[in-house]
Amino acid sequence: MIRGFLTFIRFSHTIFALPFALGSMFVAAHGLPPFRIFALVVLAMVFARTAAMTFNRLADWDIDKRNPRTAGRHKLVSKRFAIAACAASAVLFIATTRFINPLCFALAPVALITVFFYSLTKRFTHAAQFFLGLALAIAPIGAWLAVTGSFAFPPLVLGASVLCWVAGFDIIYASQDLEVDEREGLRSMVVWLGFSRSLAVATLLHSAALAGFLLFGASARLGPIYFVGLAIVGAGLVYEHVLAGKGTIAAINKAFFQVNATVSAIFVLSTLADQLLHP
């Protein structure tokens, strides 16, 4: 049951948001934070994403049954188990933030509402991908707050950059479901603009994300190691769009899963190395 549930929520996709939270945390702490904060941030991220993804699966339960790409999801776990897991994860997320600091605890319900709300947006707006970006943008801001207990300009820039990055790659990913979304009356940038024009929007978003990552590095006074890593991130984003331009399911999946995982990993590793080695 547990293994099926982890597949149900694509637990492995936590890698997309977690590295940006960790990178923000490393910069806020000027290196490695206390282990207690590190562990609490990771737990909070895992619980929040588990709650959000389970809610998403529940919201799309019947739609997923009619989508050939997702038709097997509902067979992995029972609906009752999914509801219980969603509720438990939400409670555990809020409880975890209680041990971080008062500000994170106070903002925890706002974060949950935001990540839950995304799952409903494709029913009424073509900007659904931007709401997913907003949901993941919370991660680096929250991680910074966990370390410092206060807002600052660099994490807000990083959050905006993550919003653009996520919205861009989700536009690419959503192209797989264009026919299903049109049939179901669902909305997305791809439904609204078509594949070619939505891919152009994704390119603009990823360009904005890269510019934001540059501004984050400058505003946080990061060193050359970070910017070398960022050059690799930029190359990865270019490669992602080369793959996406092929328009095949295999190429889109490679762009979404492999390239984005690599981009996020390079980001966090170069950020950590910069904080540990840059004088």
Secondary structure as GFF3:
##gff-version 3
##sequence-region A 1 279
A	DSSP	alpha_helix	2	8	.	.	.	ID=ss1
A	DSSP	three_ten_helix	11	16	.	.	.	ID=ss2
A	DSSP	alpha_helix	18	29	.	.	.	ID=ss3
A	DSSP	alpha_helix	35	59	.	.	.	ID=ss4
A	DSSP	alpha_helix	61	65	.	.	.	ID=ss5
A	DSSP	three_ten_helix	73	75	.	.	.	ID=ss6
A	DSSP	alpha_helix	79	98	.	.	.	ID=ss7
A	DSSP	alpha_helix	102	121	.	.	.	ID=ss8
A	DSSP	alpha_helix	128	148	.	.	.	ID=ss9
A	DSSP	alpha_helix	153	174	.	.	.	ID=ss10
A	DSSP	three_ten_helix	175	177	.	.	.	ID=ss11
A	DSSP	alpha_helix	178	184	.	.	.	ID=ss12
A	DSSP	alpha_helix	189	193	.	.	.	ID=ss13
A	DSSP	alpha_helix	195	219	.	.	.	ID=ss14
A	DSSP	alpha_helix	224	244	.	.	.	ID=ss15
A	DSSP	alpha_helix	249	253	.	.	.	ID=ss16
A	DSSP	pi_helix	254	259	.	.	.	ID=ss17
A	DSSP	alpha_helix	260	277	.	.	.	ID=ss18
###
